[in-house]
Amino acid sequence: MIIAVLVLKDSHEGVLLACRRNTGREDGKYNFPSTEVKEGESPLSALILSTRNRLGDKVADELLIRSPTLKYVLWQPSKSGDAIELYFMHETVCAKTKVFNSSPDDKWVKDRVSLPENIVANHKMAYEKIFRGAHLGVEGLYQEMTVRSLRDLG
């Protein structure tokens, strides 16, 4: 399973964390907005669809489709080990005003000290890796996925 994760970073407000609701897994905790990638779907397509459902077509199109700043920044295995999380970051100015219909429970976090205590552990690790610069590029992603695939084939 692949999970596509959006790190929405505003130069003034920090990063957006969503409060998990009605997911059946770690509800009430905070994480970066994310979605499961369905079979036959690309991670970016899944992310765009999820963002449209959450924030609306106009905001999703502006943030993800027309944005020259959306980039792949990190991959890591999920906490349970049954999925790979792919992190994409969009850096902008004034994202908070564009994300007007996000949940009232969502938070903007300016720094590591401001992270809520009830953040999903894997997303906290990702936050620390991304913002200290310890992440893999796309080449590392494909190389590691190939290594894992070869191991799985035995």
C-alpha positions as a printed NumPy array, in Angstrom:
array([[  0.   ,   0.   ,   0.   ],
       [  1.169,   3.533,  -0.76 ],
       [  0.094,   6.627,   1.193],
       [  0.469,  10.065,  -0.424],
       [  1.107,  12.836,   2.115],
       [  0.877,  16.614,   1.599],
       [  3.147,  18.925,   3.579],
       [  1.602,  22.365,   3.047],
       [  4.15 ,  24.94 ,   4.22 ],
       [  3.307,  28.62 ,   4.499],
       [  6.251,  30.974,   4.979],
       [  4.339,  32.913,   7.664],
       [  2.135,  30.291,   9.321],
       [  4.256,  27.11 ,   9.3  ],
       [  2.821,  23.746,   8.204],
       [ -0.763,  22.527,   8.171],
       [ -1.625,  19.554,  10.38 ],
       [ -5.024,  17.901,  10.01 ],
       [ -6.922,  16.376,  12.909],
       [ -7.869,  12.762,  12.091],
       [-11.627,  12.17 ,  12.242],
       [-13.685,   9.062,  11.467],
       [-10.77 ,   7.088,  10.046],
       [-10.791,   4.208,  12.506],
       [ -7.051,   4.693,  13.09 ],
       [ -5.628,   7.172,  15.574],
       [ -8.669,   9.47 ,  15.456],
       [ -8.116,  12.717,  17.365],
       [ -4.409,  12.775,  16.511],
       [ -2.761,  15.202,  14.115],
       [ -0.997,  14.37 ,  10.875],
       [ -0.181,  15.898,   7.534],
       [ -3.164,  15.597,   5.153],
       [ -2.772,  12.191,   3.49 ],
       [ -4.595,   9.599,   1.436],
       [ -4.275,   5.981,   0.391],
       [ -3.265,   5.507,  -3.241],
       [ -5.659,   3.111,  -4.962],
       [ -4.538,   0.491,  -7.467],
       [ -3.907,   2.058, -10.886],
       [ -3.73 ,   5.578,  -9.428],
       [ -0.582,   7.683,  -9.184],
       [  0.388,   9.149,  -5.795],
       [  0.016,  12.676,  -7.174],
       [ -3.461,  11.952,  -8.621],
       [ -4.57 ,  10.53 ,  -5.27 ],
       [ -3.211,  13.586,  -3.475],
       [ -4.988,  15.971,  -5.842],
       [ -8.313,  14.133,  -5.468],
       [ -8.015,  14.036,  -1.684],
       [ -7.106,  17.732,  -1.535],
       [-10.067,  18.603,  -3.774],
       [-12.407,  16.678,  -1.465],
       [-10.947,  18.345,   1.615],
       [-10.268,  21.912,   0.478],
       [-12.275,  22.354,  -2.729],
       [-11.411,  22.352,  -6.449],
       [-10.101,  25.918,  -6.661],
       [ -7.698,  25.578,  -3.742],
       [ -6.47 ,  22.126,  -4.824],
       [ -5.868,  23.294,  -8.392],
       [ -3.96 ,  26.356,  -7.222],
       [ -1.887,  24.491,  -4.631],
       [ -1.133,  21.291,  -6.521],
       [ -1.788,  21.486, -10.248],
       [ -0.641,  24.985, -11.194],
       [  2.055,  25.178,  -8.576],
       [  5.676,  25.126,  -9.659],
       [  6.703,  24.522,  -6.035],
       [  5.109,  21.116,  -5.407],
       [  7.944,  18.656,  -4.954],
       [  8.607,  15.171,  -3.668],
       [ 10.593,  15.416,  -0.411],
       [ 10.604,  12.135,   1.513],
       [  9.553,   8.52 ,   1.684],
       [  9.418,   6.307,   4.73 ],
       [  7.7  ,   3.077,   5.758],
       [  4.476,   3.472,   7.716],
       [  4.465,   2.884,  11.465],
       [  2.782,  -0.5  ,  10.974],
       [  5.192,  -1.43 ,   8.19 ],
       [  2.376,  -2.324,   5.788],
       [  2.699,   0.796,   3.622],
       [  5.134,   3.293,   2.17 ],
       [  4.438,   6.976,   2.773],
       [  5.427,   9.403,  -0.001],
       [  5.678,  13.024,   1.148],
       [  5.122,  15.943,  -1.242],
       [  5.668,  19.538,  -0.106],
       [  4.136,  22.735,  -1.389],
       [  5.766,  25.935,  -0.134],
       [  3.755,  29.119,  -0.44 ],
       [  2.873,  32.465,   1.066],
       [ -0.6  ,  33.036,   2.524],
       [ -1.755,  29.4  ,   2.283],
       [ -3.78 ,  29.921,   5.444],
       [ -6.094,  32.356,   3.675],
       [ -6.478,  29.932,   0.737],
       [ -7.301,  26.979,   2.987],
       [-10.479,  28.622,   4.211],
       [-12.641,  25.507,   4.372],
       [-10.282,  23.192,   6.221],
       [-11.573,  21.706,   9.469],
       [-11.661,  24.026,  12.496],
       [ -9.649,  21.34 ,  14.317],
       [ -6.731,  21.649,  11.88 ],
       [ -3.642,  23.517,  13.115],
       [ -0.841,  25.587,  11.646],
       [  2.456,  24.753,  13.351],
       [  5.414,  27.129,  13.06 ],
       [  8.196,  24.979,  14.507],
       [  9.109,  21.686,  16.122],
       [  8.39 ,  23.048,  19.612],
       [  4.813,  23.855,  18.542],
       [  4.018,  20.304,  17.371],
       [  1.016,  18.958,  19.281],
       [  1.695,  16.103,  21.691],
       [ -0.945,  14.006,  19.971],
       [  0.683,  13.977,  16.535],
       [  0.914,  10.634,  14.7  ],
       [  4.42 ,   9.341,  15.498],
       [  5.426,   8.677,  11.896],
       [  4.407,  12.176,  10.834],
       [  6.431,  13.685,  13.673],
       [  9.478,  11.737,  12.436],
       [  8.789,  12.929,   8.888],
       [  8.507,  16.549,  10.069],
       [ 11.901,  16.291,  11.743],
       [ 13.533,  14.625,   8.723],
       [ 12.12 ,  17.091,   6.208],
       [ 12.949,  20.244,   8.13 ],
       [ 16.45 ,  19.234,   9.085],
       [ 17.14 ,  18.252,   5.479],
       [ 17.626,  14.519,   6.073],
       [ 15.45 ,  13.182,   3.281],
       [ 16.018,  11.164,   0.147],
       [ 15.661,  12.443,  -3.375],
       [ 13.639,  10.645,  -6.026],
       [ 16.655,   8.528,  -6.986],
       [ 16.853,   7.172,  -3.443],
       [ 13.142,   6.379,  -3.489],
       [ 13.302,   4.318,  -6.658],
       [ 16.539,   2.627,  -5.654],
       [ 15.106,   1.563,  -2.281],
       [ 11.78 ,   0.466,  -3.788],
       [ 13.69 ,  -1.678,  -6.294],
       [ 15.769,  -3.224,  -3.513],
       [ 12.614,  -4.01 ,  -1.51 ],
       [ 10.891,  -5.501,  -4.571],
       [ 13.863,  -7.764,  -5.243],
       [ 13.913,  -8.886,  -1.603],
       [ 10.17 ,  -9.644,  -1.717],
       [ 10.641, -11.807,  -4.829],
       [ 13.187, -13.839,  -2.86 ]])
